[in-house]
Amino acid sequence: MSQTPSDRPCEISWFSALCDDDYEFLGHPDPMLQSSWDHCRNIALTAQAGGFDNILLPSGYQLGLDTTVFASAIAPLLTRMRALMAVRIGEDWPPQLARRIATIDRIMGGRLTVNIISSDLPGQKLDSEPRYARTVEVMKILKIMLSGQHLSHQGEFYQLDLDPPRMTTMSGKCPPLYFGGLSPAAREAAAEAADVYLMWPDTMDNVRDVVADLRERAAKHGRTLKFGYRAHVIVRETEAEARAYAARLLSKLDDDAGEAIRQKSLDAKTAGVAQQSELRAAASDDGFVEDHLWTGIGRARSGCGAAIVGDPDQVLAKIRAYQAEGMDAFILSGYPHAAECDLFARHVLPHLNHGPLMLDG
């Protein structure tokens, strides 16, 4: 018997703002919310105490804290929750990355997951298609080495013949690789080598189309994918309160300051970012592009730029609607991150059947 969205389990993750991305008022920096060890640790521990399954540790070269160093430091404190460590492929050498992943996974007792970012090396620029081709090579290398196998890889970007490091993950396998991107090259990379395809916010019709496309692409490689949805959230006891809070978030935003924030990201020109801009352009005057999906966040943020907004029942219904379209995991955030994490944990999380995402096979 197939499970309905209301009883099918999903992974619910929160987000620790390592990349100077925490505000009380969007675009209005607050020294108390700036990325630091204390602040980002507290977000992660709030999520763990609230019952979340995983915590995304993002990575941005120009902004905030180094993700790998932070993950190493927070690992002993995460006694139950997983960590989703973002790694920027253009900044790493695959065999060394494999050893670091295995080491942190050991510290965490086997609860590390990895968010693959198809990045450039800072200061250099690689066209989209070769950049994603390089990323596919890295994902394949990681899967071989972290499964304890000898690596004989002769690719366009890496020519490697070596044994795996002695340090293995707790499972003896590569942790789940989460990966996102909307361009044709990114979709092919996900279909060929990723485990979980991540989407940024979109209309329900577009979510349905992307899932169908990725399933078809993966099938051509003899593979299946899990799907994840990355979004912000604003949940309050009433819809009116949630909408009022959304308006408050933007109440001190200067459009020029918002544009400057969006342009800071090294990924500001990707297809996914362009799609978030299109979503904002299609929204109504109050920023809603469809029921309970508000695009105002993207006025002061590159990347994930929309929020699920409503009362607890409305937010829950929206998440279940995404589940019905194939979403297996959700990575959520809100402003300020620790406060919104607590609100979601109290109002919505207890009503979801959730747990760590398990891969097939």
DRENLUMFI-486626 format. One record per residue (C-alpha): x, y, z; residue number from 1; residue in three letters. Coordinates in steps of 0.1 Angstrom, whole numbers, plus 2048, in hexadecimal, padded with zeros to 3 digits. Layout:
<rs>
R, X, Y, Z, num, residu
R, X, Y, Z, NUM, ALA
...
</rs>
This chain:
<rs>
R, X, Y, Z, num, residu
R, 800, 800, 800, 1, MET
R, 80E, 822, 7F6, 2, SER
R, 812, 83D, 811, 3, GLN
R, 7FF, 85E, 80F, 4, THR
R, 813, 87E, 814, 5, PRO
R, 805, 881, 837, 6, SER
R, 815, 860, 843, 7, ASP
R, 833, 85D, 82B, 8, ARG
R, 852, 866, 83F, 9, PRO
R, 868, 883, 834, 10, CYS
R, 888, 892, 841, 11, GLU
R, 884, 8B5, 851, 12, ILE
R, 8A4, 8C9, 853, 13, SER
R, 8AC, 8EC, 860, 14, TRP
R, 8C7, 904, 855, 15, PHE
R, 8E4, 914, 868, 16, SER
R, 8ED, 936, 85B, 17, ALA
R, 913, 932, 855, 18, LEU
R, 913, 94A, 838, 19, CYS
R, 909, 96B, 848, 20, ASP
R, 8E4, 964, 841, 21, ASP
R, 8D1, 96C, 860, 22, ASP
R, 8BB, 98A, 866, 23, TYR
R, 89F, 998, 87A, 24, GLU
R, 899, 9B0, 85D, 25, PHE
R, 8A4, 9A4, 83B, 26, LEU
R, 8C1, 9B8, 82C, 27, GLY
R, 8C7, 9C9, 84D, 28, HIS
R, 8E6, 9BA, 85D, 29, PRO
R, 8E4, 9B2, 882, 30, ASP
R, 906, 9AC, 894, 31, PRO
R, 8F5, 994, 8AC, 32, MET
R, 8EA, 97E, 88F, 33, LEU
R, 90A, 97F, 87B, 34, GLN
R, 91A, 95D, 874, 35, SER
R, 930, 951, 891, 36, SER
R, 937, 931, 8A2, 37, TRP
R, 920, 939, 8C0, 38, ASP
R, 903, 944, 8AA, 39, HIS
R, 904, 928, 890, 40, CYS
R, 90A, 90E, 8AB, 41, ARG
R, 8EB, 91B, 8BE, 42, ASN
R, 8D6, 918, 89F, 43, ILE
R, 8E1, 8F4, 89A, 44, ALA
R, 8DB, 8EA, 8BE, 45, LEU
R, 8B8, 8FB, 8BD, 46, THR
R, 8B0, 8E5, 89F, 47, ALA
R, 8BC, 8C6, 8B1, 48, GLN
R, 8A8, 8CE, 8D0, 49, ALA
R, 88A, 8D5, 8BB, 50, GLY
R, 88B, 8B2, 8AB, 51, GLY
R, 897, 8BA, 888, 52, PHE
R, 8A8, 89D, 875, 53, ASP
R, 8C4, 8B0, 864, 54, ASN
R, 8D5, 8D2, 862, 55, ILE
R, 8E2, 8E2, 843, 56, LEU
R, 905, 8F2, 847, 57, LEU
R, 907, 908, 828, 58, PRO
R, 927, 914, 817, 59, SER
R, 92F, 935, 806, 60, GLY
R, 953, 93F, 7FF, 61, TYR
R, 94F, 964, 805, 62, GLN
R, 937, 963, 822, 63, LEU
R, 938, 956, 846, 64, GLY
R, 949, 938, 854, 65, LEU
R, 95C, 91B, 844, 66, ASP
R, 943, 8FE, 843, 67, THR
R, 95B, 8E1, 847, 68, THR
R, 96B, 8F0, 866, 69, VAL
R, 949, 8F8, 874, 70, PHE
R, 93C, 8D5, 86D, 71, ALA
R, 95A, 8C6, 87F, 72, SER
R, 954, 8DC, 89D, 73, ALA
R, 92E, 8D6, 89F, 74, ILE
R, 930, 8B1, 899, 75, ALA
R, 936, 8A5, 8BD, 76, PRO
R, 918, 8BB, 8C8, 77, LEU
R, 900, 8AB, 8B0, 78, LEU
R, 8F6, 88D, 8C5, 79, THR
R, 8D7, 883, 8B1, 80, ARG
R, 8D3, 89A, 893, 81, MET
R, 8E4, 896, 871, 82, ARG
R, 8F9, 8B1, 861, 83, ALA
R, 8F7, 8BA, 83C, 84, LEU
R, 919, 8C8, 835, 85, MET
R, 91C, 8DD, 815, 86, ALA
R, 93C, 8D9, 801, 87, VAL
R, 946, 8EF, 7E4, 88, ARG
R, 955, 8D8, 7CA, 89, ILE
R, 96B, 8F2, 7B9, 90, GLY
R, 97D, 8F8, 7DA, 91, GLU
R, 987, 8D4, 7E2, 92, ASP
R, 99C, 8B6, 7D7, 93, TRP
R, 986, 897, 7D7, 94, PRO
R, 99D, 87E, 7EA, 95, PRO
R, 9A2, 897, 806, 96, GLN
R, 97D, 89F, 806, 97, LEU
R, 975, 87A, 80A, 98, ALA
R, 98C, 877, 828, 99, ARG
R, 97D, 896, 839, 100, ARG
R, 959, 889, 832, 101, ILE
R, 962, 868, 842, 102, ALA
R, 972, 878, 860, 103, THR
R, 955, 88F, 868, 104, ILE
R, 93D, 872, 862, 105, ASP
R, 950, 85E, 87C, 106, ARG
R, 94F, 87B, 895, 107, ILE
R, 929, 87D, 890, 108, MET
R, 924, 857, 894, 109, GLY
R, 919, 853, 86F, 110, GLY
R, 901, 870, 86C, 111, ARG
R, 912, 886, 852, 112, LEU
R, 901, 88E, 831, 113, THR
R, 911, 8A3, 816, 114, VAL
R, 903, 8C0, 801, 115, ASN
R, 917, 8C2, 7E0, 116, ILE
R, 91B, 8E5, 7D1, 117, ILE
R, 928, 8E7, 7AE, 118, SER
R, 93E, 905, 7B5, 119, SER
R, 95B, 917, 7A4, 120, ASP
R, 97C, 91B, 7B4, 121, LEU
R, 97B, 93E, 7C3, 122, PRO
R, 98B, 956, 7AA, 123, GLY
R, 986, 93F, 78C, 124, GLN
R, 968, 938, 776, 125, LYS
R, 95E, 918, 765, 126, LEU
R, 941, 916, 74C, 127, ASP
R, 922, 905, 759, 128, SER
R, 924, 8E4, 746, 129, GLU
R, 948, 8DC, 74E, 130, PRO
R, 943, 8E7, 772, 131, ARG
R, 926, 8CE, 776, 132, TYR
R, 93A, 8B3, 764, 133, ALA
R, 956, 8B8, 77D, 134, ARG
R, 93C, 8B5, 799, 135, THR
R, 930, 894, 78C, 136, VAL
R, 954, 887, 78C, 137, GLU
R, 958, 891, 7B0, 138, VAL
R, 937, 881, 7BB, 139, MET
R, 941, 861, 7AA, 140, LYS
R, 964, 862, 7BA, 141, ILE
R, 955, 868, 7DD, 142, LEU
R, 93E, 84A, 7D9, 143, LYS
R, 95A, 833, 7CF, 144, ILE
R, 973, 83E, 7E9, 145, MET
R, 95A, 840, 806, 146, LEU
R, 94E, 81D, 7FE, 147, SER
R, 972, 811, 804, 148, GLY
R, 979, 809, 7E0, 149, GLN
R, 999, 80E, 7CD, 150, HIS
R, 995, 82D, 7B6, 151, LEU
R, 99F, 82B, 792, 152, SER
R, 991, 84B, 783, 153, HIS
R, 99B, 859, 761, 154, GLN
R, 985, 877, 75B, 155, GLY
R, 987, 899, 74B, 156, GLU
R, 98F, 8AA, 76C, 157, PHE
R, 99E, 890, 782, 158, TYR
R, 9B6, 873, 77A, 159, GLN
R, 9BA, 85F, 799, 160, LEU
R, 9C6, 83C, 7A2, 161, ASP
R, 9C7, 836, 7C7, 162, LEU
R, 9BA, 823, 7E5, 163, ASP
R, 9A0, 832, 7FB, 164, PRO
R, 9AB, 842, 81C, 165, PRO
R, 9AB, 82C, 83B, 166, ARG
R, 991, 842, 84B, 167, MET
R, 96E, 836, 840, 168, THR
R, 94B, 842, 848, 169, THR
R, 938, 82F, 863, 170, MET
R, 923, 81E, 849, 171, SER
R, 940, 816, 832, 172, GLY
R, 92D, 828, 817, 173, LYS
R, 92C, 84C, 809, 174, CYS
R, 913, 861, 81C, 175, PRO
R, 8F4, 86D, 809, 176, PRO
R, 8FD, 888, 7F0, 177, LEU
R, 8E4, 8A5, 7ED, 178, TYR
R, 8E7, 8BA, 7CE, 179, PHE
R, 8D3, 8D5, 7BD, 180, GLY
R, 8D3, 8E9, 79C, 181, GLY
R, 8BA, 8F2, 781, 182, LEU
R, 8CE, 8F5, 761, 183, SER
R, 8CE, 8D6, 749, 184, PRO
R, 8F2, 8CF, 753, 185, ALA
R, 8EA, 8D0, 778, 186, ALA
R, 8CC, 8B9, 774, 187, ARG
R, 8E1, 8A0, 761, 188, GLU
R, 8FB, 8A1, 77C, 189, ALA
R, 8E1, 89A, 796, 190, ALA
R, 8D2, 87E, 782, 191, ALA
R, 8F4, 86D, 77C, 192, GLU
R, 904, 86F, 79F, 193, ALA
R, 8F0, 880, 7BB, 194, ALA
R, 8D9, 86F, 7D4, 195, ASP
R, 8C2, 88C, 7DD, 196, VAL
R, 8B8, 8A7, 7C5, 197, TYR
R, 8B1, 8C8, 7D7, 198, LEU
R, 899, 8E2, 7CA, 199, MET
R, 895, 906, 7D4, 200, TRP
R, 871, 914, 7D8, 201, PRO
R, 85B, 913, 7BA, 202, ASP
R, 836, 911, 7B0, 203, THR
R, 826, 8EF, 7B4, 204, MET
R, 823, 8EA, 78F, 205, ASP
R, 848, 8F1, 78A, 206, ASN
R, 851, 8D9, 7A6, 207, VAL
R, 83D, 8BE, 795, 208, ARG
R, 84E, 8C4, 774, 209, ASP
R, 871, 8C4, 783, 210, VAL
R, 86B, 8A4, 796, 211, VAL
R, 85E, 893, 777, 212, ALA
R, 87C, 89F, 763, 213, ASP
R, 896, 893, 77C, 214, LEU
R, 885, 871, 780, 215, ARG
R, 887, 86C, 75B, 216, GLU
R, 8AB, 877, 759, 217, ARG
R, 8B5, 861, 776, 218, ALA
R, 8A4, 843, 767, 219, ALA
R, 8B9, 846, 748, 220, LYS
R, 8D7, 840, 75E, 221, HIS
R, 8C6, 823, 76F, 222, GLY
R, 8C2, 837, 78F, 223, ARG
R, 8A8, 846, 7A6, 224, THR
R, 8A9, 866, 7BA, 225, LEU
R, 89B, 873, 7DA, 226, LYS
R, 88E, 897, 7D9, 227, PHE
R, 893, 8B4, 7F2, 228, GLY
R, 883, 8D6, 7F4, 229, TYR
R, 897, 8F4, 803, 230, ARG
R, 881, 910, 80F, 231, ALA
R, 87C, 92A, 82A, 232, HIS
R, 85E, 929, 841, 233, VAL
R, 84A, 942, 855, 234, ILE
R, 831, 931, 86C, 235, VAL
R, 81B, 943, 885, 236, ARG
R, 7FB, 93B, 898, 237, GLU
R, 7E6, 94D, 87D, 238, THR
R, 7EB, 953, 858, 239, GLU
R, 7E7, 979, 85F, 240, ALA
R, 804, 978, 878, 241, GLU
R, 81A, 965, 860, 242, ALA
R, 814, 97D, 844, 243, ARG
R, 819, 99B, 85B, 244, ALA
R, 83B, 98C, 865, 245, TYR
R, 844, 987, 840, 246, ALA
R, 83D, 9AC, 83A, 247, ALA
R, 851, 9B5, 85A, 248, ARG
R, 870, 9A2, 84C, 249, LEU
R, 871, 9BA, 82E, 250, LEU
R, 868, 9DA, 841, 251, SER
R, 88B, 9E7, 842, 252, LYS
R, 898, 9DA, 821, 253, LEU
R, 8A8, 9F1, 808, 254, ASP
R, 8A6, 9E3, 7E5, 255, ASP
R, 8CA, 9ED, 7DD, 256, ASP
R, 8D6, 9DB, 7FC, 257, ALA
R, 8C2, 9BD, 7F3, 258, GLY
R, 8D1, 9BC, 7D0, 259, GLU
R, 8F4, 9BF, 7DF, 260, ALA
R, 8ED, 9A1, 7F6, 261, ILE
R, 8E2, 98C, 7D8, 262, ARG
R, 901, 995, 7C4, 263, GLN
R, 919, 98A, 7E0, 264, LYS
R, 914, 966, 7D9, 265, SER
R, 92C, 954, 7C1, 266, LEU
R, 90D, 942, 7B4, 267, ASP
R, 8F9, 961, 7AC, 268, ALA
R, 8F7, 959, 786, 269, LYS
R, 8EB, 935, 787, 270, THR
R, 8CB, 928, 777, 271, ALA
R, 8BC, 922, 799, 272, GLY
R, 8C2, 945, 7A4, 273, VAL
R, 8B2, 952, 784, 274, ALA
R, 894, 93C, 78A, 275, GLN
R, 890, 94B, 7AD, 276, GLN
R, 890, 96E, 79D, 277, SER
R, 875, 962, 784, 278, GLU
R, 860, 955, 7A1, 279, LEU
R, 861, 977, 7B2, 280, ARG
R, 858, 988, 791, 281, ALA
R, 839, 972, 78E, 282, ALA
R, 82D, 979, 7B1, 283, ALA
R, 811, 990, 7BB, 284, SER
R, 817, 9B2, 7CB, 285, ASP
R, 819, 9A3, 7ED, 286, ASP
R, 833, 98A, 7E2, 287, GLY
R, 81F, 96A, 7E1, 288, PHE
R, 823, 955, 7C1, 289, VAL
R, 809, 93B, 7CC, 290, GLU
R, 7F7, 932, 7EC, 291, ASP
R, 80F, 935, 80A, 292, HIS
R, 82E, 939, 7F5, 293, LEU
R, 83E, 95B, 7FA, 294, TRP
R, 85B, 967, 7E5, 295, THR
R, 865, 986, 7FA, 296, GLY
R, 883, 974, 809, 297, ILE
R, 894, 975, 7E7, 298, GLY
R, 895, 99B, 7E7, 299, ARG
R, 8B3, 999, 7FF, 300, ALA
R, 8C1, 976, 7F8, 301, ARG
R, 8D2, 964, 7DC, 302, SER
R, 8C6, 940, 7D8, 303, GLY
R, 8A9, 932, 7EB, 304, CYS
R, 891, 950, 7EA, 305, GLY
R, 86E, 946, 7F5, 306, ALA
R, 85D, 93C, 815, 307, ALA
R, 83F, 927, 81F, 308, ILE
R, 829, 93F, 832, 309, VAL
R, 80A, 937, 847, 310, GLY
R, 7FB, 929, 866, 311, ASP
R, 806, 906, 872, 312, PRO
R, 7EB, 8F4, 85F, 313, ASP
R, 7F3, 907, 83F, 314, GLN
R, 818, 901, 841, 315, VAL
R, 812, 8DD, 848, 316, LEU
R, 7FB, 8D9, 82A, 317, ALA
R, 814, 8EA, 814, 318, LYS
R, 830, 8D2, 81E, 319, ILE
R, 819, 8B5, 819, 320, ARG
R, 810, 8C2, 7F6, 321, ALA
R, 835, 8C2, 7EE, 322, TYR
R, 837, 89F, 7FB, 323, GLN
R, 81B, 895, 7E4, 324, ALA
R, 831, 8A1, 7C7, 325, GLU
R, 84E, 88B, 7D1, 326, GLY
R, 861, 89F, 7EC, 327, MET
R, 873, 888, 804, 328, ASP
R, 886, 8A2, 818, 329, ALA
R, 882, 8C7, 822, 330, PHE
R, 89E, 8E0, 82C, 331, ILE
R, 88D, 8FD, 83D, 332, LEU
R, 899, 91E, 84C, 333, SER
R, 88A, 93E, 858, 334, GLY
R, 893, 960, 867, 335, TYR
R, 8A2, 962, 880, 336, PRO
R, 8AC, 93E, 87C, 337, HIS
R, 8AC, 932, 8A0, 338, ALA
R, 88B, 943, 8A8, 339, ALA
R, 879, 936, 889, 340, GLU
R, 888, 913, 88F, 341, CYS
R, 877, 912, 8B1, 342, ASP
R, 856, 91E, 8A3, 343, LEU
R, 856, 903, 887, 344, PHE
R, 861, 8E8, 8A1, 345, ALA
R, 843, 8F1, 8B7, 346, ARG
R, 828, 8F7, 89E, 347, HIS
R, 82E, 8E0, 880, 348, VAL
R, 849, 8C6, 886, 349, LEU
R, 835, 8B1, 89E, 350, PRO
R, 81B, 8AC, 884, 351, HIS
R, 833, 89E, 869, 352, LEU
R, 83E, 87A, 866, 353, ASN
R, 863, 881, 863, 354, HIS
R, 885, 871, 867, 355, GLY
R, 8A8, 86F, 857, 356, PRO
R, 8A6, 86A, 832, 357, LEU
R, 8AE, 846, 828, 358, MET
R, 8BA, 83E, 805, 359, LEU
R, 8AC, 820, 7F2, 360, ASP
R, 8C1, 801, 7F1, 361, GLY
</rs>
